[in-house]
Amino acid sequence: MQAIERALEERLAPQGVPLAVVLPGGRRLGSAKPTVTLRLHELAPLAHIATGQVGRVAQAYVEGRLDFEGSMRDLMHVAAQVAGDEPIAGDAALPIAWWRHIVKAARSRVHHRAEADAKQIEFHYDVSDAFYDLWLDERKVYSCAYWRGANMTLEGAQTAKLDHICKKLMLREGERFLDIGAGWGGLLLWAAEHYGVRADGITLSKNQHAYVNRLIDERGLGGRVTMSLRDYRDLPEGEPYDSIASVGMFEHVGQAQLPVYFNKIRRLLKPGGLLMNHGITAGNTRNDPLGAGMGDFIERYIFPGGELLHVSHVLKVMSEAKLEPIDAENLRPHYARTLWGWSDRLEAQLAQARRVTSEAVVRAYRLYLAGSAMCFEQGWISLFQMLASRPNGDVNCGPMRGAQSRFPFNREYMYQ
């Protein structure tokens, strides 16, 4: 016990971490002027704090083995200090790295079979629509917003994101548009109502499927918009799409299935058509999960089967599938701000959140939203919008010779 207490002091004292730890008997360790206090109901979490395993500390909180006092922002500031460099630790020794790669690849193949993906999506998205209503915007857009101005509201930033994607894809009235992983229909309906496309969406969430189909009926869009409960691998390829968007979905695809994913999209896309692949990417080029136990926490409580890959790896596989990357935009700080917006809204509705779902879910999402915001701020994970085309082989196609798509050679059109 004394060795653990010494390790705790050695981790906290040199950095002046404003954290106090209250042991089950009432004895206090750590800072005399804390911004955050952890109250342990058993001794086991003390070792995790002392070794910087913040994911294990988070697990103890979800399971009711400790509580904390302080704001979520103060808690995450302390967590980043306690974790130190571990979430972005250097390369492991070669044999360890090789074995880790083999195990990860095997898990990826198992976790991302169609039936497994459906169960994993249900675990996350079918928690409770009423719970998500408490902290998402009015359209229930559950992905990174686009903060075009410092004073935008969350609703405004999410609307700006939907329009930013539609502009990048150059959507035109009457064209066919596919939204893979359409969520609660924000982009699907925006594209149909504001750009006049014929829009098809797919999801693996039964709750989202039912919700969006109600909206389609209410808005009289039955002739132009569909929402199907379907895996992307099962989409028919007989009538390709002019444009395809995948927003916040490819994180669920998995490294082993990424070639299948991009090759399927290429076959679904008309020659010369555009793809928007928007999603979270790893902060390191090794494609390792978050360290300090944070990756394990997310796998256990939030996104089972989720895998983050570095943007360089994603672009490589995309290119090997004969999709040409033509623009990439890093929105990492945008997602940090989005997540803090969600976190603040949940914190303001904790009593109601506990009425519509379980205490464990509320505890897990409190840490997940604020913790993810911290990870984006620190650069441990990132978010990219990757725009690509399926070249049509016609060098005379497009606004200038050699484009082989309708992409207009510069970004100006995205911001008009």
N, C-alpha and C positions, 0 to 999 in steps of 0.2 A: 504493500500500500504506500509506503514512504517513497519507493522508487517511482511510482506513478505520479505522486504529488510533486516530486522533484522534476519529472519530465513535463508536467503541466506548467510549472513555474518557468522552466527553461523555454517553453514555447511561447508563453504569454509575456513574460517580463521584458525581454530584450526589445520587443516591438511596442511595448506599452499598450497591449491590447486591452480595451476597456470592458473586460468580461469578468464577472464574478461567478463562482460555482458554489452552490449551497448543497452540502452533503445531506443524506437522509437524517442524520442526527442533529443537523443545524449548524455544523461548523462551516465557515466560509473560507474559500480559497480564491486567489486571483486578485483583481484590481480592487483598491479601496474606494475608487470613484467610477463604478461601472456605468455604462450606458445600457448594458444587457446583463441580466442575471439568469442563469440556468439553475433550476431547482430540481435536483435529482431525487427520485423516489426509490432508487436502488443504486448500488455503486458501479455496476457494469459500464454505464456510459462514460464514466470518468476516464477510462483507458482510451476510449475513442477520441475524446477531446484532447487528451495529452498527445496522441499520435497524429492529430490533424485529420482524422477520418470523419469529416463533417457529414458525409452521407449516412454513416452509421449513427451519428448523433441525431440526424433527422429521422431515421427509422425509429429510434427510441422515443422521439416526440410523438410520432404518429401512433405508436403503440401505447402511449400514456405512461411511459416510464420516466419521463421528465417533462417539465413545463418551463416556459421562459417568460421573463418580464422585459419589456422594451418594444420599440417600434420595429416593423419589418425591415426598414432601411438600416437601422442601427444593427439589427441582428445579422443582416447580410454583410455589412461592413466588417463586423467581427468575424463572420464565417470566412470571408476572403482572407483575412489576416491569419486565422487559425490554419486554413488549408495551405497557405504559403504557395510554394511552387509545385506542389504535388499534382494538381489537375493538369499541368502541362509539363510533366517531368520529362527528362531527356530520354534518349533511346535506351531500351533495355539491352542487356547482353545478347549477343546474336542467337545462341541456342534458345533462350527464353522468348525472344521476339519471334523466332521461327515457330516454336510450339504454340505461342499465343495466336499466331496467324492461322495455323491449322485448325485449332479449336474453334476460333471465330468463324472460319469458313464453313465448318461442319454445322455449327449452330445456325448460321444464316440460312443454309439450305433447308433445314428442318423448320425453322421459325416462319419461313415465308412461302410455304405451300398455301394454296388458295384457302383451304379450310382453316388453317392456323391464322392467316391474316384476318379472316372474318371474325374469329373469336377475339383477336387482339383489338380490332377496331371497336367491337361491341363493348369490351372491357372499358375503353376510354370514353367513347362518344355517347354511349347509352347510359351513362351514370344517372342523369336526370336533366331534362331540358329546363326545368324550373331552376336548377342550380346554375346552369350556364347563363340563364336569363339575368341572374343577379349581377354579373360582372362583364358580360360581353356588350357590344353596342346594340342598337335597335335591330340591325340586320343579322345579328349573331355571326359576324365575320370572325372566325377563329384562326387568324393568321396575322403576320406582321403588317401593321399599318404603314402608311407613307406620309410622313410629317413634312408637308410642303412649306409650312410656316410655323414659327415657334409658338404661336398662340392658338393653334388649332385644337379643337376638342377631339376626343377619341372617335366620335361619330364622323367628324369632318375628315380626320386622317384616314379612316377606313374607306370612306367614299372616295377620297383621293387615290387610295391604293387600287380600288376597283377600276377607276377610270384610267389610271396609269397603265395597268395591264391591258385594258382594251385598246388604248392608244398604241402601245408597243406592238400589239398584234395587228394593228391597222384593220380592225373589224369593219365590215361593210354590210349594208342592208341586204338581206336575202341570202347571205352566205351561211354555210353550215359551220357551227362552232361546238366543240366538245370540251367539257369541263370534267377532268378526271379527279375524283375525290372532291365532289362539289359541296360538301359540308351542308350548311343550312341554306344554301342557295343564293348567297349574296352576289357572287360574281355571275352566276348563271342567269339570274333575273335581271341584273344590271345590264348585262350584254344584250339581252333580248329587248328590254324596254327602252334603252338609250341608244343602241346601235342597230337595232332591227334585225339581228341575226336569228337564224333558226338554231336553237340551242338544245343540246343533249347533255345531261349530267349523270354521273354514276356515283354511288356510294356503297359502302359495306355496312353502314349503320342503319338499322331498322327505324330508329327514332328520326334520323335526318330524312330518310326516304319518305316517311309518312308526313313529316312537317312540310317539306318542300312541295309535295304533291297537293297538299291543302292550299298552299300559297298559289300554285299554278291554277287551281280551280277558282280561287277567290279573285284572282286578277284577270281571269278570262284568257289565259295564255295557252290553253290546251292544244291549240293547233300549231303552236310554234315552239313550245318548250316541253321537254320530257325529263323525268328523273327516274332512273332505274336502280334497283338493288342488284348490283352486278360487279364482279371482279373485272379489272381492266383487261386481264388475259382472255376473257370471254367475249369481248366486244367483236361484233362482225366487221369484216374488212371490205365488204362489197362496195360501199359508197364512201370513199375517203372524205375527210373534213378539210375545209379551207384553213382553219385555225384550231389549235389545241392548247388548252391551259391545264397545268397541274400545279396546284397551289397548296403547299403544306401537306403533300401526300407522299412524295418520293422518299421521305424519311422512313416510311413504313415498308419500302420495297425491299431493302436489304442488299448488301454488296453482291451476294451470289446471284440475285435476280436482276441486278441492274442492266446487264446486257439484254435480257428478255424484255425488260420494261422499255428501253429506248428503241429496240428493234420493232416491238409492237407499235409504238407511237409512230415510227417512220412509215409502217404499213398503213396506219390509220390516217396519215396526213397526205394531202394531195401534193404532187410535185410542185415546188415553188411556194408551198404553204409555210406558215410560221408556227413555232412551238414556244410557249412560255413555261419554263420549268422553274418554279419559285419554291425554295425550301431551305431548311436549316442544314448547315454544313459543319464538318469538324474543324476545330481550330488548329489541328496539327496534320501534317502530311502523311502520318502513319495510319490515319483513320482509327486511332485508338479511342475508346470511350472515355468520358470524363473520369478523372482520377479522384482520389480522396473519398471513394465510396459513393460519389454523386451519380455516376452512371448506373451503379447497382440500384440506388434508390429510385431513379426514374424507371428503370426496367421493372422493378417490383411493384411500384404503386401507381405509375402514370402511363407509360408507353411500353408495355411488354412487346419485345420483338423489334423495337425501334433501333435503327443503326444510322449513325452520322458519318458521312464520308467527306473528305476534303474536296473543295471545288475543283482542284486540279485533276483528281481522280474522276469526278463526275464528268468533266469536260472531255477527258480522255475516252471514257466509255461512250459518251454521246457521239463523239467523232467517229469511233469505231463502228457505230451503228449507222454511219453515213448521214448523220444530222450535222449540219455545219453551224457551230457557235458563231453568232454575229454580234452579240452584245452581252456583257455581264455587268451587273450593278450590285455593289455590296450595300446591303441595308442593315448591317449589324447594329449600329446605334439606334436605328428606327425600331428594331424589335425590343431593345432594352426599354425604350420609352413606352412602347405598346404594353409590355408586360408589367411595368410599374403602374400603368393606367388600370390594367385588369386587377392587379394586386390591391390597389387603393380601393377599387370598387368592392372587391370581396371583403376587405377589412371593414368597410362601412356597413356590411350586411351579414356579419357573422351569425347573429341570432337567427335570421331568416334562413341562412344557409344550413344551419344545424337542423332546422325544421323540415327541409326538403331533401336532405340526404343524411348520411351518417357522420358522426364526429370524426371517425378515422379519415373519411374522404375530405372533410373540411380541413383537417390538420395537414393532410398530404398536399392539398392544393395551395394552402397558404405558403408552404415551403417551396412548392414547385414553381409557382408564379414569381415570387420574389427571388428565389434562388436562380431561376433562369434569367431574370433581369440582370442579376449580378454577373452571371456567366457571360452574357453578351457584353456587358460593360467592360469586363476584364479581358475580353477577346479570347476566352476559352472555347467559345463556339461562335459561329457566324451565320449569316443569312444572305443568300444570293438569288437574284433574279437572272436566269440564264435564258436569253432569247436565241433561238436557233431556227434554221430553215431546212427544208428538204430540197436540195438543189434539183432543178428540173432538167439539167443538161443542155439548156438552150442559152447560149451566150448572148443572144440578142434579146432575151427576156428582161424585163425590169426597166428601171429609169435610166440605167447606164449599162453599157456593154459589159458582160461578164458577171452580172449579178446572179443570174440563175434563180432569182426569186424577186418578189416585189419590194424587198428591203431597199430604202432610198439612199443608201451610202452615207448617211449621217444621222445624228440623233435629234436634230432640230424638231422633227415632226412629233417626237414624244412629249415635248414640253410646250407646244403651242396651245 
